Amino acid sequence: MSKEIIATKNAPGAIGAYSQAVKAGNTVYVSGQIPLVPETMEVVEGDVVAQITQVFDNLKAVCEAAGGGLEDIVKLTVYLTDLKDFGHVNDVMAKYFKEPYPARAAIGVAQLPKDVPVEVDAIMVLA
């Protein structure tokens, strides 16, 4: 099976030794997205809701670059530095996803890159 590296300027560039996403067959593994504004590579200004929204905008851009969309995501993993923000994740997700929702896990972590409060990665399956 061949693999294809997915890259788009509509999402933040990698800040380390990784790709935005890797497509293997019809499965796309999307690297964790944090609330960076693609044009500036700076953390979006605003509260945690603004930051979660930027994360899902970034995920959407990578999914589209891979030839799919958020509706093709089968699994999300949400990393939060404060699990009290989980309700905000649900609220923002409801604006981006319709039923049937993808599988999801939420993990509390001590710290994330650039000291952001949220990171989300995804697995997408294309038809």
C-alpha positions in Angstrom: 0.0 0.0 0.0 1.3 3.4 -0.9 1.0 6.4 1.3 0.5 10.0 0.3 1.5 13.1 2.4 -1.3 15.7 2.6 -0.4 19.3 2.9 -2.3 22.5 2.6 -1.7 26.2 3.3 -5.2 26.5 4.6 -4.1 24.8 7.9 -1.1 25.5 10.1 2.1 24.0 8.8 3.9 21.4 10.9 5.8 22.8 13.9 7.9 19.6 14.2 8.8 16.4 12.4 5.4 15.4 11.1 3.0 15.8 8.2 -0.4 17.5 8.4 -1.9 14.2 7.3 -1.0 10.9 5.7 -3.3 9.0 3.4 -2.9 5.3 3.3 -5.3 3.6 0.9 -8.7 5.2 1.6 -7.8 6.1 5.2 -6.4 9.5 6.2 -4.6 10.0 9.5 -4.9 13.7 10.4 -2.2 15.0 12.8 -3.3 16.8 15.9 -4.5 20.4 15.2 -4.0 23.2 17.7 -5.6 26.6 17.5 -3.0 28.2 15.2 -4.1 30.7 12.6 -2.6 29.3 9.3 -1.6 32.7 7.9 0.3 33.8 11.0 1.1 30.5 12.8 0.1 32.3 16.0 -2.5 31.1 18.5 -5.9 32.6 17.7 -6.9 35.3 20.0 -10.0 34.8 22.2 -11.4 32.4 24.7 -11.3 28.6 24.7 -14.4 28.5 22.4 -12.6 30.6 19.8 -9.6 28.3 20.2 -11.7 25.1 19.8 -13.4 26.6 16.8 -10.0 27.3 15.2 -9.0 23.7 15.8 -12.1 22.4 13.9 -11.5 24.9 11.1 -7.9 23.6 10.8 -9.2 20.0 10.8 -11.7 20.8 8.1 -9.0 22.3 5.9 -6.8 19.3 6.2 -9.7 16.9 5.5 -10.6 18.9 2.4 -7.0 18.9 1.2 -7.1 15.1 1.5 -10.3 14.9 -0.7 -12.9 14.6 2.0 -14.7 16.5 4.7 -15.5 16.4 8.3 -18.4 14.1 7.6 -15.8 11.5 6.6 -14.1 11.4 10.0 -14.7 8.2 11.8 -12.6 8.9 14.9 -11.6 12.0 16.9 -9.3 12.2 19.8 -9.6 15.4 21.9 -6.8 16.5 24.2 -7.6 19.1 26.8 -5.5 20.7 29.5 -8.7 21.2 31.5 -11.5 18.6 31.2 -13.9 21.3 32.3 -13.7 22.6 28.7 -15.3 19.3 27.4 -18.8 21.0 27.3 -17.3 23.7 25.0 -16.0 21.0 22.7 -19.5 19.4 22.5 -21.0 22.8 21.7 -18.5 23.6 19.0 -18.7 20.1 17.5 -22.4 20.4 17.2 -21.8 23.3 14.7 -19.4 21.2 12.6 -20.9 17.6 12.7 -24.3 16.1 12.1 -25.4 12.6 13.2 -24.1 10.0 12.9 -21.2 11.5 14.9 -17.7 10.0 14.7 -16.3 7.9 17.5 -14.4 10.1 20.0 -12.2 10.0 23.0 -11.3 12.9 25.3 -8.0 12.9 27.2 -6.9 15.2 30.0 -3.2 16.2 29.5 -0.8 18.3 31.6 0.3 20.5 28.7 0.1 20.9 24.9 2.3 22.6 22.3 2.5 26.4 22.6 0.6 26.1 25.9 -2.8 25.9 24.1 -5.8 24.3 25.9 -6.9 21.9 23.1 -5.6 19.7 20.4 -7.7 17.3 18.2 -6.5 14.6 15.8 -8.7 12.5 13.5 -9.0 9.4 11.3 -10.9 9.9 8.1 -12.1 7.2 5.7 -12.8 8.2 2.1 -15.4 6.4 0.0 
